[in-house]
Amino acid sequence: MLFITFQVAGNRYALEARRIIEIVPRAALRPVVGAPGAIAGLLNYRGQCVPVVDLCQLLGGETCNRLLSSRLILTACRPRSGCERIIALLAERVTETIARDEAHFAQAGLLAGTAQRHGLLAAEGAGFIQRIQPETLLAGELESLLVGATEPGA
């Protein structure tokens, strides 16, 4: 499988390339008053209102830096509700692809609570790379917020 990699707080993450609609440079976003800190704002993507999730905030507790390698990763997300929605994931150092077998990623066994939902780990050099899946990553409050915005008339 092919994966796009990025970094958050010095940790490497991977998203399956076939899940990606498009990767675009960081753009001006419309703020969303009262939204959780992980919601960076709204992106006008080809006339469609797309919520942007700041992965640095969600996974690392700090806002993504404005780096030349910061990108918006557009992906289709299908939460438990079954309503598919395009979301954008804001990340840093979106610079490379890697090929890995799915069996390369495994549950670490030591992760607990919310950390477990962030994905499977694979040994990578002297460190790790963590595979994310938007549906599990956005579970809970963010899922409710994103799904609620997709209903007609909302």
N, C-alpha and C positions, 0 to 999 in steps of 0.2 A: 504494500500500500504506500501511497505517496502522502506525505504530511507537510504542511507549512509550519515553520517554527517561529516562535517569538519569545520575548522575555518579559517577566514581571518580577520586580524586586530581586533581580539577579538569578532567578530560577528560569529554566527553559521549559516551554510548553509546546505542544503540537496539536494541530487540528487537521483532521483528515481532509486532503485536498478536494476530494469529490463533493464535500459538503459546502465548498466555497463557491459563491456566485461571482464575486469580484473582489479584488483588493484595490482600494483607492487611497490616495494621499489624504492626510488629515485635512478636514474642511471646516468651515465655519458651521457651528451648530446653534440651534435655537435652544436656549435654556428651558428647563421644565421646572417651574416653581413648585416646591414642596415634594419633589421626587427624591428617592433615596440617593445618597452620594454616588452610588455606582452607575446611576443614569447620568451620562455626560450631557445629554440633550437629544435633539431631534435633527436628523439629516434629511435634506430634500434630495432623494435619490431618484432621478428620472421622473420627477413629479409625484413620487410616493413618499409619505411621511414614515421614516424609519427610525425607531429608537436606537440610541447608541449606548452600549454598556462599556464602561471604562474598566477593562480587566485589571489594570494596575490598582484601581480603587477596590474592586471586588476581591481580588486575590492577595493584594499586598498592602492595602490600607492607605495608599497614597495615589494622588492623581497622576496619570501618565504624563511624562515629560514631553515637551515639544521637540522631538528629535527628527532629523531627516528620515530616519527609518521608522518613525511612528506611522501606523497605517490604520485604516478602517477595513476590517474584514467582514464583508457582507455574506451572511449565511442564512439558510432557511432553518427555522427552529420549529419543532413540533412538540410542544409540552404535553403533559398528560391529558390536557383537555382535548387534544386532537386538532386544534386550530393551528394550521401552519402560518407562520409569520416570518417575514424577513426582518432580521436584526443586524446591527453593525456592532462588531467587537473592536474596541479601540485598544491597541497594544503597541508595545515598543519593540524595536529591533526585529521587525518582520522582514527578514532578509534572505532566508534560505528554505529549501525543501530538502526533505530526507526521505529515503525509502526504508521502511521497516515492515517486517512481518507482524501481523496482528498478535501472534503469540509472544512477540518481544515484550509486550506490555502486560504487566500483571499487578494484582493487588499487593500492596506493600505489607499488609498484615498488621502494621502498627498504627495506621491512620485511624482516627476515631472522629465521630461527630461530623461536622460540616466539612472537614478536610477530606473525608472519604468521597464525598460527592464530586470532588474536583477532578477525579480521573485516575486511571491506571498509570503506574510508573514503569520506566525502563531504565536500566543502567546505561549510562552514556559517558564514556571516558571515565573521569574521576568523579562524576556527578550523576545526575538523573535528568530525564526528560519526562514530563507528565502529559499524558494524552487527555485532552478535554473533550467533552461532548456538551454542546450548549444546553440541551434539555435538562441534564442533571446539574450543570453548573448554575443555571438560573432558577432552580427549584425554590419554592417558598414565596416570599414577598415579591421578588422580582417577577416570578412566573405569573402571579396574580395580576400584577401591574401591566405586564406586557400582553397577556391574554385579554384582559379587560379592554385594552385599547383597540383590539381587532374586531370587536363585535360591531355589527352594523348600527349606525346611529349613535355610537358611543363618542 
